[in-house]
């Protein structure tokens, strides 16, 4: 009986958050182990379906660097990284689009549809809804910097009860141009800002932002982030992640969350419990 009562308490704890966020848009950057591990894939799908059924409008943006590496190796196509970014020529771009816009995107879409959603896969080339220019004057080849997101395309899909599943490939708005490879974190933040989403959630393989003693920092503001960058608390791969969060909140998103996608039902735990499990970044 106690276990049943505890379950009821959990549901009651979630109730005010369900009321609060009904009809709100959440952008979820899907990556890391949650995108690779079969069990975590199922848990992710269940979380998204629950959000969908209680009236939240999820928008999924995904990456897929590991699978791109695997396919390039299989095809014996060499690629190099400069400043942590994959230099993308036309041949590599063809593989990027095949893996992101084809293999991974359709896998996620099919998974959500099999769980009862109406998911629709797309890239930024569809309806020309994400346009970009070459980043740093083409230093990284066909790696792009987003210049425009046509939010009306996504808003129309959401109005028709679809879950958009977006691969981070942008149009150059030029005839016969292969398009641009976009960093998935930055694509997610731009899309969230354009939609004025209530939340953006980054699923990662870490618990969140940690202090120097490896304690989780549950909330952060822009000023605190500047200080933590200056003293080396935030460094390496966490810098672009928090920068993507800041870009989103400065663009009108209420809160950005960095959560551990290796935890079962991490999205639900972050959104529907008072403690949460990750780091929340918000305006000062």
Secondary structure, DSSP 8 states (H G I E B T S, - for coil): -HHHHHHHHHHHHHHHHHHHHTT-EEEEEE-GGGGT-HHHHHHHHHHHHHHHHTT-EEEEEE--HHHHHHHHHHTT----EETTEE-B-HHHHHHHIIIIIIIIHHHHHHHHHHTT--EEEEETTGGG-EEEEEGGGGTTBSBEEEEEE-HHHHHHHHHTT-EEEEESEEB-SSTT---EE--HHHHHHHHHHHHT-SEEEEEESSSS-B-TTS-B--EEEHHHHHHHHHTTSS-THHHHHHHHHHHHHHTT-SEEEEEETTSTTHHHHHHHSSS-SSEEEE--
